[in-house]
Amino acid sequence: MKAEFANQYSRTTLIAGWALTVLLIMWESFILTFDLVATIHESGHALACTAQGYKVLLFCPFCRPQPITRCTNNHTALIAGGGTLMSLSAWILVTTGFVLWLLRKPHHHPVSLFIVSFTWSIWSLLCSGEVLKWATLAYSTRIPMPDTVNFSATTDINPHRIIVGALILFALMMAAALPLAWKIVCMFWAMRTEILDRLRHPGTTPKVEADVTP
């Protein structure tokens, strides 16, 4: 009886430890990914500023609640769109690298797969949300001026067209990201026996189940 209780207690403690570890990994991944995406976005503004011969007055990707970059002339189309352009370019490169990593071998360790896929998911949500802001903030009057308003003012493009363009781009991103997200779900589903075996019998070699779809 005591041995059974000890085994149950040990198993419960192990599962609780794994759950806490997963939560910590998710939180740290979210913070690091958010800061990285913000740095890439603000770097796009700074590079556009420098490329046009202006001087960067403020570069603060870690400012809260809103990262910010200030240039001696903020009102050019390249500077207004440079942040989102850089973010989209980085997301395309990261997504391509993620796909190649998934295709490199048919089986991945559950922990590495979770960390990489979760980080990519957060990155995708932040980047797609950034694109969606171009549609939702097209008529914003807030200060500082959002990129979409600045871009519209400097190019004389009707905000309605910017909204349509942003929504089309958002739809294209979802069309690329959702099938990949479903592939990740299927991979975890196929690895469910291995994950459970690792939790129940730590230190042993788990059985690997053939790839299936849920």
C-alpha positions in Angstrom: 0.0 0.0 0.0 2.8 2.4 0.9 4.7 1.5 -2.2 1.6 2.2 -4.4 1.1 5.5 -2.6 4.8 6.4 -3.1 4.6 5.6 -6.8 1.4 7.6 -7.3 2.9 10.6 -5.4 6.1 10.4 -7.5 4.1 10.2 -10.7 1.9 13.2 -9.7 5.0 15.2 -8.7 6.7 14.4 -12.0 3.6 15.5 -14.0 3.3 18.7 -12.0 6.9 19.4 -12.6 6.6 18.9 -16.3 3.5 21.1 -16.4 5.3 23.9 -14.5 8.3 23.5 -16.9 6.0 23.8 -19.9 4.4 26.9 -18.5 7.7 28.5 -17.9 9.0 27.6 -21.4 5.8 29.1 -22.9 6.1 32.3 -20.9 9.8 32.8 -21.7 9.2 32.0 -25.3 6.4 34.5 -25.6 8.5 37.3 -23.9 11.6 36.6 -26.0 9.7 36.3 -29.2 7.8 39.5 -28.6 11.0 41.4 -27.9 12.6 39.9 -31.0 9.7 40.8 -33.3 9.6 44.3 -31.8 13.4 44.7 -32.4 13.0 43.5 -36.0 10.1 45.9 -36.6 11.8 48.9 -35.2 15.1 48.0 -37.0 13.1 48.3 -40.2 12.1 51.9 -39.3 15.7 52.7 -38.3 17.3 51.2 -41.5 14.7 53.0 -43.7 15.6 56.3 -41.8 19.3 55.8 -42.3 19.0 54.6 -45.9 17.3 57.9 -46.8 20.0 60.0 -45.2 18.2 60.9 -42.0 19.4 60.4 -38.4 17.8 58.1 -35.9 16.9 60.1 -32.8 15.4 57.3 -30.8 15.5 53.5 -31.1 13.7 51.7 -28.3 12.2 48.3 -29.2 11.9 47.4 -25.5 9.8 50.5 -24.5 6.5 49.7 -22.9 3.7 49.8 -23.7 4.7 50.6 -27.2 8.2 50.1 -28.9 9.2 53.3 -30.7 11.7 54.6 -33.2 12.1 58.3 -34.0 13.8 59.8 -37.0 14.7 63.3 -38.0 12.0 62.9 -40.6 9.3 60.3 -39.8 7.0 61.2 -42.7 8.2 59.2 -45.6 6.5 56.1 -47.1 9.6 53.9 -46.7 10.0 54.8 -43.0 6.3 54.3 -42.4 6.2 50.9 -44.0 9.8 49.8 -43.2 8.9 48.2 -39.9 6.2 46.0 -41.2 8.2 45.2 -44.4 11.1 44.0 -42.2 8.7 42.0 -40.0 7.1 40.3 -43.0 10.5 39.5 -44.5 11.7 38.0 -41.2 8.6 36.0 -40.8 8.9 34.5 -44.3 12.5 33.5 -43.6 11.6 32.0 -40.2 8.6 30.1 -41.6 10.7 28.7 -44.5 13.4 27.6 -42.0 10.8 26.0 -39.8 9.3 24.1 -42.7 12.8 22.9 -43.7 13.5 21.9 -40.1 10.3 19.8 -40.0 11.2 18.1 -43.3 14.8 17.4 -42.3 13.8 14.2 -40.5 10.5 12.5 -39.9 10.8 12.4 -36.1 11.6 15.1 -33.6 12.0 15.1 -29.9 8.7 16.3 -28.3 10.5 19.0 -26.2 12.4 20.5 -29.2 9.3 20.3 -31.4 7.2 22.0 -28.8 9.6 24.9 -28.2 10.2 25.5 -31.9 6.6 25.2 -32.9 5.3 27.3 -30.0 7.9 30.1 -30.8 6.9 30.0 -34.5 3.2 30.2 -33.5 3.7 33.2 -31.3 5.8 34.9 -34.0 3.1 34.2 -36.6 0.4 35.6 -34.3 2.4 38.8 -33.7 3.3 39.3 -37.3 -0.2 38.7 -38.6 -1.6 40.9 -35.9 0.8 43.6 -37.1 -0.6 43.3 -40.6 -4.1 43.4 -39.2 -3.4 46.7 -37.5 -2.9 48.3 -40.8 -6.6 47.6 -41.5 -7.9 48.4 -38.0 -5.9 51.6 -37.5 -6.3 53.1 -41.0 -8.5 55.9 -39.6 -6.9 56.2 -36.2 -6.3 59.6 -34.6 -4.1 58.5 -31.8 -0.7 60.0 -31.0 1.9 58.9 -31.9 0.6 58.4 -35.4 0.3 54.7 -36.4 2.3 53.4 -39.3 -0.7 52.9 -41.5 -1.9 56.5 -41.0 1.6 57.8 -41.6 1.9 55.7 -44.8 -1.5 56.9 -46.1 -0.6 60.6 -45.4 2.8 60.4 -47.1 1.6 58.5 -50.2 -1.9 60.0 -50.6 -3.3 56.4 -50.8 -6.9 56.1 -49.8 -7.2 54.4 -46.4 -9.9 52.1 -47.8 -7.3 50.7 -50.3 -4.8 50.2 -47.4 -7.5 48.3 -45.5 -8.3 46.0 -48.4 -4.6 45.4 -49.1 -3.9 44.6 -45.4 -6.8 42.2 -45.3 -5.7 40.4 -48.4 -2.2 40.1 -47.0 -3.6 38.8 -43.7 -5.6 36.2 -45.6 -2.5 35.0 -47.5 -0.6 34.7 -44.3 -3.4 32.6 -42.8 -3.5 30.4 -45.9 0.2 29.7 -45.5 0.3 29.3 -41.7 -2.9 27.3 -40.9 -1.9 24.2 -42.9 1.5 24.3 -41.2 -0.2 24.6 -37.8 -2.4 21.6 -38.6 0.7 19.6 -39.5 2.2 20.4 -36.1 -1.0 19.2 -34.4 -0.9 16.0 -36.4 2.8 15.4 -35.4 2.0 15.8 -31.7 -1.0 13.5 -32.1 1.2 10.9 -33.7 3.7 11.3 -30.8 1.1 11.0 -28.0 2.2 7.5 -27.0 5.8 8.6 -26.8 5.0 11.7 -24.7 2.8 9.6 -22.3 5.6 7.0 -22.0 8.1 9.7 -21.1 5.9 11.0 -18.4 5.0 7.6 -16.9 8.5 6.0 -17.3 11.2 8.7 -17.3 14.6 7.5 -18.3 13.4 4.7 -20.5 13.3 4.5 -24.3 9.7 5.2 -25.4 7.9 3.5 -28.2 7.5 5.6 -31.3 4.1 5.4 -33.0 3.7 5.7 -36.8 2.6 9.0 -38.2 -1.2 9.2 -38.3 -3.6 12.1 -38.5 -6.3 12.7 -35.8 
